[in-house]
Amino acid sequence: MANLCTQAGRWEEAEMVRDKMKKIGLKKIPGTSWIDTGKGLRSFIAKDGSCERSNEMYEMIEGVVESMSDKECIMKQEFDEAF
């Protein structure tokens, strides 16, 4: 709900939603991503380094992002802010 408010530019309402969530103990469920490392599919959560192959996965992701950046698919700044 808070994300919908921010996307609509309703910053004060988003803050109120987040405050209410915090007061009643609600937390966002982290999104899971999947990557095929060539040795099978692996799931991970952003910034989660607990997987023994997380370095390999993040190197692969960075390579994909660089390739996309070269093709002007996304801005490099957006990637840097995410990680």
N, CA, C and O atoms as CSV, one atom per row, in Angstrom:
chain,resi,resn,atom,element,x,y,z
A,1,MET,N,N,0.820,-1.178,0.000
A,1,MET,CA,C,0.000,0.000,0.000
A,1,MET,C,C,0.877,1.260,0.000
A,1,MET,O,O,0.613,2.227,-0.715
A,2,ALA,N,N,1.918,1.213,0.819
A,2,ALA,CA,C,2.813,2.367,0.893
A,2,ALA,C,C,3.472,2.615,-0.457
A,2,ALA,O,O,3.634,3.765,-0.866
A,3,ASN,N,N,3.855,1.543,-1.152
A,3,ASN,CA,C,4.479,1.701,-2.469
A,3,ASN,C,C,3.518,2.333,-3.464
A,3,ASN,O,O,3.930,3.156,-4.282
A,4,LEU,N,N,2.253,1.964,-3.409
A,4,LEU,CA,C,1.256,2.571,-4.294
A,4,LEU,C,C,1.148,4.063,-4.031
A,4,LEU,O,O,1.057,4.863,-4.962
A,5,CYS,N,N,1.159,4.429,-2.757
A,5,CYS,CA,C,1.089,5.852,-2.401
A,5,CYS,C,C,2.290,6.620,-2.931
A,5,CYS,O,O,2.137,7.719,-3.464
A,6,THR,N,N,3.500,6.042,-2.787
A,6,THR,CA,C,4.688,6.750,-3.265
A,6,THR,C,C,4.693,6.873,-4.780
A,6,THR,O,O,5.115,7.894,-5.322
A,7,GLN,N,N,4.221,5.832,-5.466
A,7,GLN,CA,C,4.162,5.899,-6.929
A,7,GLN,C,C,3.196,6.983,-7.390
A,7,GLN,O,O,3.364,7.559,-8.465
A,8,ALA,N,N,2.195,7.252,-6.578
A,8,ALA,CA,C,1.222,8.294,-6.913
A,8,ALA,C,C,1.669,9.659,-6.399
A,8,ALA,O,O,0.961,10.652,-6.569
A,9,GLY,N,N,2.851,9.710,-5.767
A,9,GLY,CA,C,3.361,10.980,-5.253
A,9,GLY,C,C,2.702,11.404,-3.953
A,9,GLY,O,O,2.783,12.572,-3.575
A,10,ARG,N,N,2.054,10.481,-3.266
A,10,ARG,CA,C,1.357,10.769,-2.014
A,10,ARG,C,C,2.253,10.365,-0.848
A,10,ARG,O,O,2.007,9.372,-0.163
A,11,TRP,N,N,3.294,11.160,-0.644
A,11,TRP,CA,C,4.367,10.827,0.292
A,11,TRP,C,C,3.899,10.774,1.735
A,11,TRP,O,O,4.302,9.883,2.483
A,12,GLU,N,N,3.050,11.718,2.140
A,12,GLU,CA,C,2.590,11.742,3.534
A,12,GLU,C,C,1.754,10.510,3.854
A,12,GLU,O,O,1.880,9.935,4.936
A,13,GLU,N,N,0.899,10.102,2.913
A,13,GLU,CA,C,0.093,8.900,3.125
A,13,GLU,C,C,0.976,7.657,3.195
A,13,GLU,O,O,0.726,6.759,4.000
A,14,ALA,N,N,1.996,7.606,2.362
A,14,ALA,CA,C,2.926,6.467,2.388
A,14,ALA,C,C,3.608,6.375,3.740
A,14,ALA,O,O,3.762,5.285,4.290
A,15,GLU,N,N,4.015,7.506,4.272
A,15,GLU,CA,C,4.671,7.521,5.580
A,15,GLU,C,C,3.709,7.052,6.671
A,15,GLU,O,O,4.105,6.323,7.580
A,16,MET,N,N,2.446,7.471,6.579
A,16,MET,CA,C,1.451,7.043,7.567
A,16,MET,C,C,1.244,5.524,7.498
A,16,MET,O,O,1.139,4.862,8.531
A,17,VAL,N,N,1.188,4.980,6.287
A,17,VAL,CA,C,1.015,3.530,6.134
A,17,VAL,C,C,2.201,2.800,6.741
A,17,VAL,O,O,2.022,1.821,7.465
A,18,ARG,N,N,3.408,3.264,6.454
A,18,ARG,CA,C,4.603,2.621,7.011
A,18,ARG,C,C,4.627,2.700,8.532
A,18,ARG,O,O,4.990,1.734,9.203
A,19,ASP,N,N,4.237,3.856,9.076
A,19,ASP,CA,C,4.190,4.010,10.530
A,19,ASP,C,C,3.186,3.041,11.153
A,19,ASP,O,O,3.466,2.429,12.184
A,20,LYS,N,N,2.018,2.903,10.529
A,20,LYS,CA,C,1.006,1.975,11.047
A,20,LYS,C,C,1.515,0.541,10.983
A,20,LYS,O,O,1.304,-0.239,11.912
A,21,MET,N,N,2.185,0.195,9.889
A,21,MET,CA,C,2.741,-1.152,9.756
A,21,MET,C,C,3.742,-1.425,10.865
A,21,MET,O,O,3.734,-2.498,11.468
A,22,LYS,N,N,4.603,-0.452,11.132
A,22,LYS,CA,C,5.631,-0.613,12.162
A,22,LYS,C,C,4.992,-0.766,13.536
A,22,LYS,O,O,5.435,-1.588,14.338
A,23,LYS,N,N,3.945,0.025,13.817
A,23,LYS,CA,C,3.289,-0.014,15.128
A,23,LYS,C,C,2.644,-1.363,15.409
A,23,LYS,O,O,2.650,-1.825,16.550
A,24,ILE,N,N,2.085,-2.005,14.375
A,24,ILE,CA,C,1.417,-3.291,14.619
A,24,ILE,C,C,2.313,-4.488,14.305
A,24,ILE,O,O,1.874,-5.636,14.374
A,25,GLY,N,N,3.578,-4.207,13.957
A,25,GLY,CA,C,4.558,-5.276,13.771
A,25,GLY,C,C,4.554,-5.939,12.407
A,25,GLY,O,O,5.097,-7.033,12.257
A,26,LEU,N,N,3.957,-5.307,11.411
A,26,LEU,CA,C,3.960,-5.873,10.062
A,26,LEU,C,C,5.254,-5.529,9.343
A,26,LEU,O,O,5.789,-4.430,9.491
A,27,LYS,N,N,5.744,-6.474,8.567
A,27,LYS,CA,C,6.944,-6.243,7.763
A,27,LYS,C,C,6.677,-6.690,6.330
A,27,LYS,O,O,5.866,-7.582,6.082
A,28,LYS,N,N,7.367,-6.059,5.405
A,28,LYS,CA,C,7.258,-6.469,4.010
A,28,LYS,C,C,7.947,-7.821,3.829
A,28,LYS,O,O,8.981,-8.094,4.439
A,29,ILE,N,N,7.360,-8.652,2.986
A,29,ILE,CA,C,7.969,-9.934,2.657
A,29,ILE,C,C,8.968,-9.678,1.532
A,29,ILE,O,O,8.593,-9.139,0.491
A,30,PRO,N,N,10.229,-10.053,1.723
A,30,PRO,CA,C,11.216,-9.798,0.674
A,30,PRO,C,C,10.911,-10.607,-0.586
A,30,PRO,O,O,10.487,-11.760,-0.517
A,31,GLY,N,N,11.132,-9.984,-1.718
A,31,GLY,CA,C,10.935,-10.670,-2.993
A,31,GLY,C,C,12.092,-11.619,-3.281
A,31,GLY,O,O,13.234,-11.361,-2.901
A,32,THR,N,N,11.783,-12.696,-3.943
A,32,THR,CA,C,12.787,-13.689,-4.296
A,32,THR,C,C,13.035,-13.642,-5.790
A,32,THR,O,O,12.095,-13.545,-6.579
A,33,SER,N,N,14.277,-13.709,-6.172
A,33,SER,CA,C,14.664,-13.766,-7.580
A,33,SER,C,C,15.289,-15.120,-7.862
A,33,SER,O,O,15.724,-15.817,-6.946
A,34,TRP,N,N,15.330,-15.484,-9.122
A,34,TRP,CA,C,15.901,-16.760,-9.539
A,34,TRP,C,C,16.970,-16.510,-10.584
A,34,TRP,O,O,16.863,-15.584,-11.388
A,35,ILE,N,N,18.006,-17.344,-10.569
A,35,ILE,CA,C,19.062,-17.241,-11.573
A,35,ILE,C,C,19.505,-18.651,-11.941
A,35,ILE,O,O,19.604,-19.528,-11.083
A,36,ASP,N,N,19.770,-18.856,-13.226
A,36,ASP,CA,C,20.292,-20.140,-13.702
A,36,ASP,C,C,21.794,-19.993,-13.816
A,36,ASP,O,O,22.288,-19.266,-14.678
A,37,THR,N,N,22.521,-20.678,-12.952
A,37,THR,CA,C,23.977,-20.579,-12.921
A,37,THR,C,C,24.651,-21.570,-13.867
A,37,THR,O,O,25.879,-21.645,-13.920
A,38,GLY,N,N,23.846,-22.333,-14.616
A,38,GLY,CA,C,24.402,-23.369,-15.473
A,38,GLY,C,C,24.501,-24.703,-14.746
A,38,GLY,O,O,24.712,-25.750,-15.358
A,39,LYS,N,N,24.348,-24.644,-13.455
A,39,LYS,CA,C,24.377,-25.853,-12.618
A,39,LYS,C,C,23.054,-25.984,-11.865
A,39,LYS,O,O,22.974,-26.649,-10.833
A,40,GLY,N,N,22.034,-25.344,-12.396
A,40,GLY,CA,C,20.715,-25.405,-11.775
A,40,GLY,C,C,20.211,-24.032,-11.374
A,40,GLY,O,O,20.977,-23.073,-11.282
A,41,LEU,N,N,18.911,-23.952,-11.138
A,41,LEU,CA,C,18.303,-22.698,-10.708
A,41,LEU,C,C,18.581,-22.452,-9.235
A,41,LEU,O,O,18.546,-23.376,-8.423
A,42,ARG,N,N,18.854,-21.214,-8.901
A,42,ARG,CA,C,19.084,-20.810,-7.518
A,42,ARG,C,C,18.159,-19.640,-7.213
A,42,ARG,O,O,17.982,-18.747,-8.042
A,43,SER,N,N,17.578,-19.649,-6.034
A,43,SER,CA,C,16.768,-18.507,-5.616
A,43,SER,C,C,17.573,-17.693,-4.614
A,43,SER,O,O,18.420,-18.226,-3.897
A,44,PHE,N,N,17.294,-16.384,-4.575
A,44,PHE,CA,C,18.001,-15.530,-3.633
A,44,PHE,C,C,17.186,-14.278,-3.361
A,44,PHE,O,O,16.279,-13.932,-4.117
A,45,ILE,N,N,17.520,-13.617,-2.288
A,45,ILE,CA,C,16.919,-12.346,-1.906
A,45,ILE,C,C,18.005,-11.292,-2.062
A,45,ILE,O,O,19.167,-11.552,-1.748
A,46,ALA,N,N,17.644,-10.105,-2.544
A,46,ALA,CA,C,18.623,-9.037,-2.756
A,46,ALA,C,C,19.460,-8.803,-1.500
A,46,ALA,O,O,18.935,-8.734,-0.389
A,47,LYS,N,N,20.747,-8.686,-1.696
A,47,LYS,CA,C,21.737,-8.417,-0.645
A,47,LYS,C,C,21.892,-9.570,0.342
A,47,LYS,O,O,22.451,-9.380,1.422
A,48,ASP,N,N,21.411,-10.755,-0.009
A,48,ASP,CA,C,21.559,-11.915,0.866
A,48,ASP,C,C,22.817,-12.663,0.451
A,48,ASP,O,O,22.864,-13.243,-0.633
A,49,GLY,N,N,23.813,-12.654,1.283
A,49,GLY,CA,C,25.069,-13.310,0.955
A,49,GLY,C,C,25.223,-14.670,1.618
A,49,GLY,O,O,26.332,-15.201,1.690
A,50,SER,N,N,24.122,-15.241,2.103
A,50,SER,CA,C,24.224,-16.493,2.846
A,50,SER,C,C,24.457,-17.706,1.943
A,50,SER,O,O,24.946,-18.732,2.414
A,51,CYS,N,N,24.122,-17.608,0.681
A,51,CYS,CA,C,24.321,-18.730,-0.240
A,51,CYS,C,C,25.813,-18.884,-0.528
A,51,CYS,O,O,26.528,-17.898,-0.709
A,52,GLU,N,N,26.264,-20.124,-0.565
A,52,GLU,CA,C,27.691,-20.390,-0.815
A,52,GLU,C,C,28.143,-19.889,-2.183
A,52,GLU,O,O,29.335,-19.676,-2.401
A,53,ARG,N,N,27.192,-19.699,-3.112
A,53,ARG,CA,C,27.542,-19.252,-4.458
A,53,ARG,C,C,27.036,-17.834,-4.744
A,53,ARG,O,O,26.881,-17.451,-5.903
A,54,SER,N,N,26.778,-17.059,-3.687
A,54,SER,CA,C,26.220,-15.725,-3.886
A,54,SER,C,C,27.164,-14.823,-4.681
A,54,SER,O,O,26.704,-14.024,-5.497
A,55,ASN,N,N,28.471,-14.936,-4.460
A,55,ASN,CA,C,29.410,-14.117,-5.238
A,55,ASN,C,C,29.277,-14.409,-6.723
A,55,ASN,O,O,29.258,-13.494,-7.547
A,56,GLU,N,N,29.186,-15.688,-7.057
A,56,GLU,CA,C,29.031,-16.092,-8.458
A,56,GLU,C,C,27.722,-15.550,-9.047
A,56,GLU,O,O,27.691,-15.074,-10.182
A,57,MET,N,N,26.654,-15.629,-8.265
A,57,MET,CA,C,25.364,-15.143,-8.756
A,57,MET,C,C,25.397,-13.638,-8.993
A,57,MET,O,O,24.919,-13.158,-10.021
A,58,TYR,N,N,25.961,-12.891,-8.041
A,58,TYR,CA,C,25.996,-11.438,-8.191
A,58,TYR,C,C,26.934,-11.001,-9.319
A,58,TYR,O,O,26.682,-9.988,-9.971
A,59,GLU,N,N,28.008,-11.752,-9.554
A,59,GLU,CA,C,28.878,-11.452,-10.696
A,59,GLU,C,C,28.110,-11.654,-12.003
A,59,GLU,O,O,28.229,-10.859,-12.935
A,60,MET,N,N,27.322,-12.730,-12.057
A,60,MET,CA,C,26.533,-13.003,-13.250
A,60,MET,C,C,25.488,-11.898,-13.471
A,60,MET,O,O,25.285,-11.443,-14.597
A,61,ILE,N,N,24.840,-11.480,-12.400
A,61,ILE,CA,C,23.841,-10.410,-12.498
A,61,ILE,C,C,24.494,-9.118,-12.962
A,61,ILE,O,O,23.956,-8.417,-13.819
A,62,GLU,N,N,25.643,-8.808,-12.401
A,62,GLU,CA,C,26.343,-7.583,-12.794
A,62,GLU,C,C,26.703,-7.618,-14.273
A,62,GLU,O,O,26.612,-6.603,-14.962
A,63,GLY,N,N,27.114,-8.793,-14.761
A,63,GLY,CA,C,27.420,-8.925,-16.189
A,63,GLY,C,C,26.201,-8.684,-17.056
A,63,GLY,O,O,26.295,-8.028,-18.094
A,64,VAL,N,N,25.062,-9.205,-16.643
A,64,VAL,CA,C,23.812,-8.990,-17.391
A,64,VAL,C,C,23.444,-7.513,-17.382
A,64,VAL,O,O,23.059,-6.956,-18.410
A,65,VAL,N,N,23.564,-6.881,-16.221
A,65,VAL,CA,C,23.217,-5.462,-16.104
A,65,VAL,C,C,24.149,-4.614,-16.968
A,65,VAL,O,O,23.700,-3.677,-17.628
A,66,GLU,N,N,25.448,-4.939,-16.968
A,66,GLU,CA,C,26.390,-4.195,-17.804
A,66,GLU,C,C,26.033,-4.340,-19.277
A,66,GLU,O,O,26.089,-3.371,-20.034
A,67,SER,N,N,25.670,-5.540,-19.674
A,67,SER,CA,C,25.276,-5.777,-21.060
A,67,SER,C,C,24.030,-4.967,-21.405
A,67,SER,O,O,23.934,-4.388,-22.487
A,68,MET,N,N,23.086,-4.933,-20.479
A,68,MET,CA,C,21.862,-4.167,-20.709
A,68,MET,C,C,22.163,-2.672,-20.733
A,68,MET,O,O,21.576,-1.930,-21.519
A,69,SER,N,N,23.078,-2.232,-19.870
A,69,SER,CA,C,23.439,-0.820,-19.832
A,69,SER,C,C,24.084,-0.402,-21.149
A,69,SER,O,O,23.840,0.698,-21.647
A,70,ASP,N,N,24.906,-1.282,-21.707
A,70,ASP,CA,C,25.534,-0.992,-22.992
A,70,ASP,C,C,24.486,-0.793,-24.074
A,70,ASP,O,O,24.684,-0.014,-25.007
A,71,LYS,N,N,23.388,-1.490,-23.947
A,71,LYS,CA,C,22.313,-1.391,-24.918
A,71,LYS,C,C,21.272,-0.351,-24.507
A,71,LYS,O,O,20.210,-0.247,-25.121
A,72,GLU,N,N,21.587,0.417,-23.462
A,72,GLU,CA,C,20.734,1.472,-22.943
A,72,GLU,C,C,19.367,0.948,-22.512
A,72,GLU,O,O,18.363,1.650,-22.636
A,73,CYS,N,N,19.329,-0.290,-22.004
A,73,CYS,CA,C,18.072,-0.857,-21.501
A,73,CYS,C,C,17.717,-0.274,-20.134
A,73,CYS,O,O,16.551,0.001,-19.852
A,74,ILE,N,N,18.727,-0.088,-19.291
A,74,ILE,CA,C,18.511,0.505,-17.980
A,74,ILE,C,C,19.664,1.440,-17.681
A,74,ILE,O,O,20.719,1.377,-18.313
A,75,MET,N,N,19.448,2.297,-16.722
A,75,MET,CA,C,20.505,3.219,-16.332
A,75,MET,C,C,21.376,2.573,-15.267
A,75,MET,O,O,20.859,1.911,-14.368
A,76,LYS,N,N,22.674,2.750,-15.352
A,76,LYS,CA,C,23.628,2.200,-14.389
A,76,LYS,C,C,23.324,2.698,-12.975
A,76,LYS,O,O,23.485,1.953,-12.008
A,77,GLN,N,N,22.892,3.940,-12.850
A,77,GLN,CA,C,22.596,4.520,-11.552
A,77,GLN,C,C,21.511,3.718,-10.831
A,77,GLN,O,O,21.596,3.532,-9.617
A,78,GLU,N,N,20.505,3.244,-11.543
A,78,GLU,CA,C,19.435,2.462,-10.930
A,78,GLU,C,C,19.996,1.171,-10.331
A,78,GLU,O,O,19.567,0.754,-9.254
A,79,PHE,N,N,20.941,0.541,-11.010
A,79,PHE,CA,C,21.552,-0.685,-10.500
A,79,PHE,C,C,22.366,-0.388,-9.251
A,79,PHE,O,O,22.276,-1.114,-8.260
A,80,ASP,N,N,23.156,0.670,-9.293
A,80,ASP,CA,C,23.990,1.013,-8.154
A,80,ASP,C,C,23.151,1.304,-6.913
A,80,ASP,O,O,23.528,0.921,-5.805
A,81,GLU,N,N,22.016,1.978,-7.091
A,81,GLU,CA,C,21.159,2.305,-5.962
A,81,GLU,C,C,20.519,1.049,-5.384
A,81,GLU,O,O,20.254,0.988,-4.184
A,82,ALA,N,N,20.268,0.051,-6.219
A,82,ALA,CA,C,19.629,-1.178,-5.750
A,82,ALA,C,C,20.589,-2.008,-4.916
A,82,ALA,O,O,20.151,-2.717,-4.009
A,83,PHE,N,N,21.887,-1.940,-5.196
A,83,PHE,CA,C,22.863,-2.741,-4.470
A,83,PHE,C,C,23.721,-1.829,-3.650
A,83,PHE,O,O,24.621,-2.293,-2.949
